[in-house]
Amino acid sequence: MKRIAAITMVRNDDFFLSKWVGYYGRQLGKENLHVIFDGLDQKVPEFCDGVNVERVEHVKGNVHEADRGRIDLISQRAARLFDRYDMVIGTDVDEFLVVDPLLGQTLAQFLSGVTTGLPSISGLGVDVGQKIGEEADIDASRPFLSQRSYAKLSTRYSKASVLLRPVAWGSGFHRTRRGNFHIVKDLYLFHFGCVDLARIRAKMDDGELAAAGWTRHLRKRAGTIFLVSNSRALDWDATVDRARKIQNLVRPPYAWNKPAMFEARVVVRIPRRFAEIV
């Protein structure tokens, strides 16, 4: 079995961090999790007991400047981890790498069997949204995917999430600054930033986020909810295979190491086999 670490950076978001620690702790072991708290004012919650934690000075600036500052810091920390690990998973705190349950493997077992000459690999991006009129507000005490059944297949979340050697990530883990990456079959990156309209509205009222330029980004998340709520959902198994093949082949002219899918807006229904995982 390969030695695998997971790293994230967080500020004022115990809601998702508790899920992140719980999920990756089960998959990899809490002792292999590394959480950077963005700000010396941040309190480390009790559920992080057993996790490697670090508090740093708050990375200031607008959303784009802060993103670059955070990813540089995370990349530096990830590079150090290769002294002890074979792979390093990097995600935002609302993102979860998930193996198709049909395989009956943990994330660690699955990744240990992946071989590639590329510096990083990815799961297919699955942007989970709330279907208004059918799905209620999210209950944090229950698995997210037991409450949400629809998602947009998103190139934005087909991220270079798993490093196989110490290369630097680009902002938001969307790419690495050296080398391409491969989207692996049966591996998915579930993004839950659009999982609940009420939470998005609450963040829009957050003065610190607004001052940092997050309003436009949050409106985009609300747009995913609108799309999921007003689109016909396609069959998962046939659609994800086709999307993966397209994204592995197609690159936008402005970024050869990011995936593209001809601007398609594809909504799928998530199979019930995923319901208890996250």
Secondary structure, DSSP 4 states (H G I P E B T S, - for coil): ---EEEEEEESS-HHHHHHHHHHHHHHH-GGGEEEEEESTTPPPPGGGTTSEEEEE----SSHHHHHHHHHHHHHHHHHHHTTT-SEEEE--TTEEEEE-GGG---HHHHHHT---SSSEEEEEEEEEE--TTTS-S--TTS-GGGT--EEEE-GGG----EESS--PBPGGGS-BSSS-EEEEEEEEEEEEEES-HHHHHHHHT-HHHHHTT-HHHHHHHHHHHHHHHTSPPBPHHHHHHHHHHHHHH---TT-TTS---TT--EEEEPPGGGTTT-
